[in-house]
Amino acid sequence: MRFEISKVLDAIEGRVCTDPSLARAVIDLAEVIRYQDIDGGRPASLLRLGMVIDALSRELEEDSVQVYAVVHRALLSDADLTSNERMVVRRWADDGLVEVLDNPGDRMLEVADLLGLPVLSRVRFDGLRGRFPWLVEQPGRVVAPVPGAGGPVFIAHVGGGHSPVAGKRSPTGAKLLARQWRCPESGCALFGGGGGGGAFADLAGGADRSPAAQPPPALRNGVPTCPRHGVRLGDAGPRPRTEVLAVRVGGLVRRRFVLSEEQPIVAGRAPEQDGGIMLGQWLNDEARRWISRGHVRFELRVGEVIVTDVSTNGSGIRPAGSMTESERIPLAPQQSRVLGENDMVELYPGVQIGRAEELPTGAPFTPTSVMAEAPTMAMRLPRP
């Protein structure tokens, strides 16, 4: 059972980040782990985070969704967690995958405001409506995870609706995210050499991550501040440009990833390049035979996404709304093309990559559950 729990925690680790481009919701980890009514288990359990993430994936009808977690420092030594769970949270903190604060206060709402993200919380935040008017104006921006028949479901605190709703980044958030920031404290996991966040556990690594993945600074009297150390941040220049791309297989968005000006990204069946986007786990046998290990390379140059076919069999470009084969523009091996705003690269019929907001879902949804290896049936999602 201990091995099964470790595998679940590893899967959950791949769904927490502080990357503004990848996070889909904000949570207070100290709150979520104590949702005892979700599973009727012990007072605190890190596995409940996985159950809430799975619920978010079902609501958004998108696989591999990630959450931005704010963590009270006391959680690192919380006796209600197992020693293994405490070790895992400390690792997340050291890798900059979560924000660790002495007094989280309203940081969760500040992040949601700056990034335009929904908040998953049972707290009503009544005293903060003046500072964050969207708490009332946009009910779906704060939804409460509550027990449901197939796992947690969400209900809005105020007004109608029940699904998490994203807003737009605030003007202040956009300005903060246009710059890189540096913390004067040595070894800061959030604002050190590389920034915080990561798409999956295999991309984690503190200072090795892209500065484009830095979280938003906290604002203290209008001054950009490190939320962990409470010190003023230094402006380290413009943040690299980025584009968020998404992989859609069979009509379902399986994964998002961030393309920056710093380095190209290769996608394929099983790319050998560092940071490559592996598609093999979602492909049928025929698609695996057609799609090369490294099939297409994406680069961001002067704000334009350049796609180059590096495969054996070639690819295609589908302009916005094109469905027929005659509308598909062939992309031969070693050929490059600028990816239009609404274009999709098609590696194989039904296997597409394009800008995240231009890839709506439209297929029956079966999520890849982070709880698949949970040691008790009560913790697992029902199988279709």
C-alpha positions in Angstrom: 0.0 0.0 0.0 2.9 2.4 0.8 4.2 1.9 -2.8 0.8 2.6 -4.2 0.4 5.8 -2.2 3.9 6.9 -3.3 2.9 6.4 -7.0 -0.3 8.5 -6.4 1.8 11.3 -4.8 4.2 11.3 -7.7 1.2 11.6 -10.1 -0.2 14.5 -8.1 3.2 16.2 -8.1 2.9 16.4 -11.9 -0.3 18.5 -11.5 1.0 21.3 -9.1 2.9 24.3 -10.5 3.4 28.0 -10.1 3.6 28.6 -13.8 1.1 31.4 -14.8 0.6 29.9 -18.2 -0.3 26.4 -17.1 -2.2 26.7 -13.8 -5.9 26.4 -14.2 -7.1 27.1 -10.7 -5.7 28.3 -7.3 -6.0 26.3 -4.0 -5.0 26.6 -0.4 -3.4 23.2 0.2 -3.8 23.4 4.0 -7.6 23.7 3.4 -7.9 21.0 0.8 -6.1 18.3 2.7 -8.7 18.6 5.5 -11.8 17.9 3.4 -12.5 14.9 5.5 -16.1 14.5 4.2 -14.8 13.7 0.7 -13.4 10.3 1.7 -14.3 9.8 5.4 -10.6 9.2 6.1 -8.0 10.6 8.5 -8.0 14.3 9.5 -5.5 15.3 6.9 -4.5 13.6 3.7 -2.5 14.8 0.7 -4.5 12.4 -1.5 -7.5 14.7 -1.3 -5.6 17.1 -3.5 -5.6 14.4 -6.2 -9.3 13.9 -5.8 -9.9 17.7 -6.2 -7.6 17.8 -9.2 -9.5 14.9 -10.9 -12.8 16.8 -10.2 -11.3 19.9 -11.9 -10.3 17.8 -14.9 -13.8 16.4 -15.2 -15.3 19.9 -15.0 -13.0 21.5 -17.5 -13.2 18.4 -19.8 -9.4 18.5 -20.2 -6.7 16.1 -19.2 -3.6 16.9 -17.2 -5.0 20.1 -15.6 -2.7 21.8 -13.1 -3.3 23.8 -10.0 -1.5 26.7 -8.3 -1.1 25.7 -4.6 -0.5 28.2 -1.8 0.9 26.4 1.3 1.1 27.5 4.9 4.6 26.9 6.3 3.1 25.0 9.2 2.0 22.3 6.8 5.6 21.2 6.4 5.6 19.8 9.9 1.8 19.1 10.3 1.5 16.0 12.5 -1.8 15.0 10.9 0.1 14.2 7.6 2.3 11.1 7.3 6.1 11.6 7.3 6.1 10.7 3.6 3.4 13.4 2.9 5.4 16.0 4.8 8.5 15.0 2.8 6.6 15.4 -0.4 5.3 18.9 0.4 8.8 19.9 1.4 10.1 18.7 -1.9 7.4 20.7 -3.7 8.5 23.8 -1.8 12.2 23.3 -2.5 11.4 22.8 -6.2 9.2 25.9 -6.4 6.1 23.9 -7.4 4.1 25.5 -4.6 4.2 28.8 -2.7 5.1 28.4 1.0 4.1 31.3 3.2 4.2 32.1 6.9 0.9 33.8 6.6 -1.0 33.0 3.4 -3.7 35.5 4.2 -5.4 36.5 0.9 -2.4 35.5 -1.3 -4.7 32.9 -3.0 -7.1 35.6 -4.1 -4.2 37.9 -5.1 -2.9 35.2 -7.4 -6.4 34.5 -8.8 -6.8 38.2 -9.5 -3.5 38.7 -11.2 -3.8 35.6 -13.3 -7.5 35.5 -13.9 -7.8 32.0 -12.4 -10.8 30.5 -10.5 -10.4 29.6 -6.8 -11.3 26.2 -5.4 -12.2 26.8 -1.8 -15.1 26.5 0.7 -14.1 29.8 2.3 -16.6 32.6 1.4 -14.1 35.5 1.7 -16.9 37.9 2.6 -14.5 40.5 4.1 -12.5 40.8 0.9 -15.2 41.6 -1.6 -14.2 45.3 -1.6 -10.7 44.5 -2.6 -11.6 41.8 -5.1 -15.0 42.8 -6.6 -15.0 39.7 -8.9 -15.9 37.6 -5.8 -19.4 38.9 -6.3 -19.4 39.9 -9.9 -18.2 36.5 -11.2 -19.7 33.7 -9.1 -17.9 30.9 -10.9 -14.5 32.4 -10.0 -14.8 30.8 -6.5 -16.3 27.3 -6.3 -16.4 24.9 -3.3 -15.3 21.3 -3.7 -18.0 19.2 -2.0 -18.7 15.4 -1.9 -20.4 13.9 -5.0 -21.4 10.5 -6.3 -18.3 10.0 -8.4 -15.9 12.1 -6.3 -15.8 15.8 -5.5 -18.0 18.2 -7.4 -18.1 22.0 -7.4 -20.7 24.5 -6.3 -20.6 28.3 -6.6 -20.6 30.3 -3.4 -22.8 33.0 -4.8 -25.4 33.0 -7.6 -25.8 30.4 -10.2 -23.4 28.0 -11.9 -21.2 25.3 -10.5 -18.2 25.0 -12.8 -14.9 26.9 -12.3 -14.8 29.9 -14.5 -11.6 31.7 -15.5 -11.4 35.5 -15.9 -8.9 37.7 -17.6 -5.5 38.6 -16.1 -5.8 42.0 -14.4 -3.9 44.9 -16.0 -1.5 44.8 -13.0 -1.0 41.1 -13.5 -0.1 41.6 -17.1 2.5 44.3 -16.2 4.1 42.1 -13.5 4.2 39.1 -15.8 5.9 41.1 -18.5 9.1 41.3 -16.4 11.5 38.9 -14.8 12.1 39.3 -11.0 14.9 38.3 -8.7 14.8 37.7 -5.0 17.9 38.8 -3.0 17.5 35.8 -0.7 20.0 33.0 -1.8 18.3 29.9 -3.3 14.8 31.3 -3.6 12.9 28.6 -5.4 10.3 31.0 -6.8 12.5 34.0 -7.9 16.0 32.6 -8.0 17.9 31.6 -11.1 15.1 30.0 -13.0 11.6 30.8 -11.6 9.0 28.4 -10.4 6.6 25.9 -11.8 6.7 23.0 -14.3 4.3 21.1 -16.5 5.0 17.6 -15.2 7.2 16.1 -12.5 9.9 15.3 -15.0 10.2 19.0 -15.9 10.6 20.1 -12.2 14.0 21.3 -11.1 14.2 24.7 -9.5 16.8 26.9 -11.1 16.8 24.8 -14.3 13.3 26.0 -15.2 12.6 28.8 -17.6 12.2 32.3 -16.2 9.0 32.5 -18.3 7.5 30.2 -15.7 8.0 32.6 -12.7 4.9 33.1 -10.6 3.5 36.6 -10.2 5.1 38.7 -7.4 3.1 39.6 -4.4 2.3 43.3 -4.1 3.0 45.0 -0.8 2.1 48.7 -0.9 2.4 48.5 -4.7 6.0 47.1 -4.5 6.7 43.7 -6.2 7.7 41.4 -3.3 8.7 37.8 -2.8 5.7 36.1 -1.2 8.0 33.6 0.6 10.7 35.9 2.0 8.8 39.2 2.2 11.6 41.2 0.6 11.5 43.5 -2.4 12.2 41.9 -5.8 14.7 43.2 -8.3 13.6 43.8 -11.9 15.8 41.5 -14.1 14.5 42.6 -17.4 11.8 41.5 -19.9 10.3 38.1 -19.5 10.7 35.8 -22.5 7.7 35.8 -24.9 5.6 32.6 -24.7 2.8 30.9 -26.4 0.6 28.2 -24.8 0.1 25.2 -27.1 -2.1 22.2 -26.5 -2.2 18.6 -27.7 -5.6 17.3 -28.8 -6.0 13.6 -29.4 -9.4 12.3 -30.6 -11.1 15.6 -29.8 -9.8 15.7 -26.2 -7.2 18.2 -25.0 -4.6 16.0 -23.3 -1.9 18.4 -22.4 -0.8 22.0 -22.5 2.8 23.2 -22.8 4.6 26.5 -23.0 6.7 27.5 -25.9 9.2 30.3 -25.3 11.8 32.1 -27.2 14.5 30.4 -25.3 14.5 27.0 -27.0 12.5 24.9 -29.4 10.2 22.1 -28.3 9.9 18.8 -30.2 6.7 16.7 -30.0 6.3 13.2 -31.2 5.7 9.6 -30.1 8.7 9.7 -27.7 11.1 12.6 -28.3 14.7 12.2 -27.2 15.2 15.9 -26.7 15.0 17.4 -23.2 11.6 18.9 -22.6 10.1 17.0 -25.5 6.3 16.4 -25.6 5.6 12.7 -25.6 2.4 11.6 -27.2 2.8 7.9 -27.3 0.6 7.1 -24.2 -2.4 8.6 -26.0 -2.0 7.0 -29.5 -3.5 3.9 -31.0 -1.3 1.3 -32.7 -1.7 2.8 -36.2 -0.9 6.3 -35.0 2.2 5.0 -33.2 3.5 3.5 -36.4 2.9 6.7 -38.3 4.1 9.3 -35.8 7.9 9.5 -35.5 9.7 9.6 -32.1 10.3 13.3 -32.8 7.7 14.4 -35.3 7.4 18.2 -35.3 9.6 21.0 -33.8 8.1 24.3 -32.6 10.0 27.5 -32.3 8.9 31.0 -31.2 10.5 33.8 -33.3 9.5 37.4 -32.9 6.1 36.4 -31.7 5.4 33.9 -34.4 5.2 30.1 -33.9 7.3 28.3 -36.5 6.5 24.6 -37.0 9.0 22.3 -38.8 8.3 18.7 -39.7 11.2 16.6 -38.6 9.5 13.2 -39.2 9.7 10.5 -41.7 6.1 10.6 -42.9 5.2 14.3 -42.9 2.4 16.3 -41.3 -0.3 18.7 -42.2 -1.7 22.1 -41.3 -5.4 22.6 -40.8 -6.5 26.2 -41.1 -9.3 27.4 -38.8 -12.5 25.3 -39.2 -11.1 23.1 -42.0 -12.4 19.5 -41.7 -11.9 17.9 -45.2 -8.8 16.4 -46.6 -8.7 18.9 -49.5 -8.4 21.8 -47.0 -5.4 20.2 -45.3 -2.1 21.8 -46.2 0.7 19.2 -46.5 3.8 19.8 -44.4 6.6 17.7 -45.9 9.6 16.4 -43.9 12.0 19.2 -43.1 9.5 21.8 -44.3 8.7 24.8 -42.0 5.7 27.0 -41.8 4.3 29.9 -39.7 1.4 28.6 -37.6 -1.5 30.9 -38.1 -3.5 32.1 -35.1 -6.2 29.5 -35.5 -4.2 26.8 -37.4 -3.6 23.3 -36.1 -0.7 21.0 -36.9 -2.0 17.5 -37.6 0.5 14.8 -37.1 -2.0 12.0 -37.8 -5.8 12.2 -38.2 -7.2 13.2 -34.9 -3.8 14.0 -33.4 -3.4 17.8 -33.4 -1.4 20.6 -31.8 -2.3 24.3 -31.8 -2.8 27.3 -29.6 -4.6 26.2 -26.4 -7.6 28.5 -26.7 -8.2 27.4 -30.3 -8.5 23.7 -29.4 -12.0 23.1 -28.0 -12.9 19.7 -26.8 -15.8 17.7 -28.3 -15.3 14.1 -27.5 -16.6 11.8 -24.8 -14.3 12.5 -21.8 -12.5 9.8 -19.9 -9.9 11.6 -17.7 -6.5 10.3 -16.8 -6.9 10.1 -13.1 -4.1 10.9 -10.8 -5.8 8.6 -8.3 -5.6 5.5 -10.5 -3.1 3.9 -8.1 -4.9 4.8 -4.9 -4.9 1.9 -2.4 -8.7 1.9 -1.7 -11.6 1.8 -4.2 -13.3 4.6 -2.3 -10.5 7.0 -3.5 -10.7 6.0 -7.2 -12.8 7.4 -9.9 -15.5 5.0 -11.1 -14.5 3.2 -14.2 -16.7 3.8 -17.3 
